C-alpha cells in the first residue's frame, strides 16, 4: 500500500513539476518576446527621433532663407543698415546649420547627395543677395530692380524650395515616418 501511495504522490509531484516547468518556460518566452518587441520599439523610436532632428535642422535652414529674403527686401525698400545684420550673419548661420546637418546625416548615405545640393543652393542664394546689396547705392542699382521685378529672385527662391522639398523626400525614403507607440508594435 505504501508503494501505491508513494507512486501516486510521485505522479502528482511529477505532474506539478512538469506544470511548473511548462509555466516557467511560457513566461520566459513571453518575457523574451516582450523584451525583443521593446528593443525593436526603442530602435524605431531612436530612428524617428533622429529623423525629427534632421527635419528640425532643415526647418532652421528654411528659416534662414526666409530671414535673408525678408531683410533683403527690407533693405531694398528702406536702405537702412539694420536690415544687413541678419544677411551678414547668414553665412556663419548656414555653415553652422550645414555642419549640424552633415553630422546628423553622416550615417545615412542616401542623404549625402541631397545635402550637397541643398548646401550649394543656399550658398548661392546668400551670395546673390550679398552681391545685389553691394550694388545698392551705386550706378548699377538698376540691376537690383531688374532682378527683383524680373522674377530672378523668385526663381532662385523656388529652386531652394525644390532643393528642400527633394531633401525632405529623401529623408522620407531613407528614414520613413512610422508609428512609434508600443501598442502598434505589439499588434504588428
C-alpha positions as CSV (number, residue, x, y, z in Angstrom):
1,X,0.0,0.0,0.0
2,X,2.9,2.3,0.8
3,X,4.3,1.7,-2.7
4,X,1.0,2.8,-4.3
5,X,0.7,5.8,-2.1
6,X,4.3,6.7,-2.8
7,X,3.8,6.2,-6.6
8,X,0.6,8.3,-6.6
9,X,2.5,11.0,-4.7
10,X,5.4,10.9,-7.1
11,X,2.9,11.0,-10.0
12,X,1.3,14.2,-8.6
13,X,4.6,15.6,-7.8
14,X,5.9,14.9,-11.3
15,X,2.9,16.5,-12.9
16,X,3.2,19.5,-10.6
17,X,6.9,19.9,-11.5
18,X,6.1,19.4,-15.2
19,X,3.4,22.1,-14.9
20,X,5.9,24.4,-13.2
21,X,8.4,23.8,-16.0
22,X,5.9,24.5,-18.7
23,X,4.5,27.6,-17.0
24,X,8.0,28.9,-16.4
25,X,9.0,28.3,-20.0
26,X,5.9,30.0,-21.2
27,X,6.5,33.0,-19.0
28,X,10.2,33.1,-20.1
29,X,9.2,33.0,-23.8
30,X,6.6,35.7,-23.2
31,X,9.1,37.8,-21.3
32,X,11.8,37.4,-24.0
33,X,9.2,38.2,-26.7
34,X,8.3,41.4,-24.9
35,X,12.0,42.3,-24.4
36,X,12.5,41.8,-28.2
37,X,9.5,43.9,-29.1
38,X,10.5,46.6,-26.7
39,X,14.0,46.7,-28.1
40,X,12.5,46.9,-31.7
41,X,10.3,49.8,-30.4
42,X,13.2,51.5,-28.8
43,X,15.3,51.3,-32.0
44,X,12.3,52.6,-34.1
45,X,11.9,55.4,-31.5
46,X,15.6,56.4,-31.9
47,X,15.2,56.4,-35.7
48,X,12.2,58.6,-35.5
49,X,14.0,60.9,-33.1
50,X,16.9,61.1,-35.5
51,X,14.5,61.8,-38.4
52,X,12.9,64.6,-36.3
53,X,16.3,66.1,-35.5
54,X,17.2,66.2,-39.3
55,X,13.9,67.8,-40.2
56,X,14.3,70.3,-37.4
57,X,17.7,71.4,-38.9
58,X,16.1,71.6,-42.3
59,X,13.4,73.9,-40.9
60,X,16.2,76.1,-39.3
61,X,17.8,76.4,-42.7
62,X,14.4,77.3,-44.3
63,X,14.0,80.0,-41.6
64,X,17.5,81.3,-42.5
65,X,16.3,81.6,-46.2
66,X,13.2,83.5,-45.0
67,X,15.2,85.8,-42.8
68,X,17.6,86.6,-45.6
69,X,14.8,87.3,-48.1
70,X,12.8,89.4,-45.7
71,X,15.8,91.5,-44.7
72,X,17.0,91.8,-48.3
73,X,13.6,93.2,-49.2
74,X,13.6,95.5,-46.2
75,X,17.0,96.9,-47.1
76,X,15.9,97.5,-50.7
77,X,12.8,99.4,-49.5
78,X,14.5,101.4,-46.8
79,X,18.3,101.2,-47.3
80,X,18.6,101.0,-43.5
81,X,21.8,99.2,-42.4
82,X,19.9,97.4,-39.6
83,X,18.5,95.1,-42.3
84,X,22.0,94.0,-43.3
85,X,23.0,92.4,-40.0
86,X,20.9,89.2,-40.5
87,X,22.2,88.9,-44.0
88,X,25.8,89.4,-42.9
89,X,25.3,86.7,-40.2
90,X,23.7,84.3,-42.7
91,X,26.9,82.7,-43.9
92,X,28.0,81.7,-40.5
93,X,24.5,80.5,-39.6
94,X,24.5,78.5,-42.9
95,X,27.9,77.0,-42.0
96,X,26.7,76.0,-38.6
97,X,23.4,74.6,-39.9
98,X,25.1,72.6,-42.6
99,X,27.7,71.3,-40.1
100,X,24.9,70.1,-37.9
101,X,23.1,68.6,-40.9
102,X,26.3,66.9,-42.0
103,X,26.7,65.4,-38.5
104,X,23.1,64.2,-38.4
105,X,23.2,62.6,-41.8
106,X,26.7,61.1,-41.7
107,X,25.3,57.6,-41.2
108,X,22.6,58.0,-43.9
109,X,24.4,57.7,-47.2
110,X,21.2,58.3,-49.2
111,X,21.1,61.8,-47.9
112,X,24.6,62.9,-48.7
113,X,23.9,64.0,-52.3
114,X,20.8,65.9,-51.3
115,X,22.7,67.6,-48.5
116,X,25.3,68.8,-51.0
117,X,22.7,70.2,-53.4
118,X,21.0,71.9,-50.6
119,X,24.2,73.4,-49.3
120,X,25.2,74.7,-52.8
121,X,21.7,76.3,-53.4
122,X,21.7,78.0,-50.0
123,X,25.2,79.4,-50.5
124,X,24.3,80.6,-54.0
125,X,21.2,82.3,-52.5
126,X,23.1,84.1,-49.8
127,X,25.9,85.1,-52.2
128,X,23.4,86.5,-54.7
129,X,21.7,88.6,-52.0
130,X,25.0,90.0,-50.8
131,X,26.2,90.8,-54.4
132,X,22.9,92.6,-55.0
133,X,23.2,94.5,-51.8
134,X,26.7,95.6,-52.7
135,X,25.2,97.2,-55.8
136,X,22.6,99.2,-54.0
137,X,23.5,102.9,-53.9
138,X,25.8,102.7,-56.9
139,X,25.2,103.5,-60.6
140,X,24.4,99.8,-61.1
141,X,21.4,99.9,-58.7
142,X,19.0,99.5,-61.6
143,X,20.3,95.9,-61.9
144,X,18.8,95.1,-58.5
145,X,15.4,96.5,-59.6
146,X,15.5,94.3,-62.7
147,X,16.4,91.3,-60.6
148,X,13.5,91.8,-58.3
149,X,11.0,92.9,-60.9
150,X,12.1,90.3,-63.5
151,X,11.5,87.5,-61.1
152,X,15.0,86.2,-60.9
153,X,15.0,86.3,-57.1
154,X,11.7,84.4,-57.1
155,X,13.2,81.8,-59.4
156,X,16.2,81.2,-57.1
157,X,13.8,81.1,-54.1
158,X,11.7,78.4,-55.9
159,X,14.9,76.5,-56.7
160,X,15.7,76.5,-53.0
161,X,12.2,75.3,-52.1
162,X,12.6,72.5,-54.6
163,X,16.0,71.5,-53.1
164,X,14.5,71.5,-49.6
165,X,11.5,69.5,-50.9
166,X,13.7,67.0,-52.6
167,X,15.8,66.6,-49.5
168,X,12.7,66.1,-47.4
169,X,11.6,63.4,-49.9
170,X,15.0,61.7,-49.5
171,X,14.5,61.8,-45.7
172,X,11.1,60.1,-46.0
173,X,12.6,57.4,-48.3
174,X,15.7,56.8,-46.1
175,X,14.0,57.2,-42.6
176,X,10.3,56.7,-43.2
177,X,7.8,58.2,-40.8
178,X,6.3,55.4,-38.6
179,X,4.1,55.0,-35.6
180,X,6.2,54.6,-32.5
181,X,3.6,53.5,-30.0
182,X,4.3,50.3,-28.1
183,X,0.8,49.1,-28.9
184,X,1.5,49.4,-32.6
185,X,4.5,47.1,-32.2
186,X,2.5,44.7,-30.0
187,X,-0.1,44.3,-32.7
188,X,2.3,44.3,-35.7
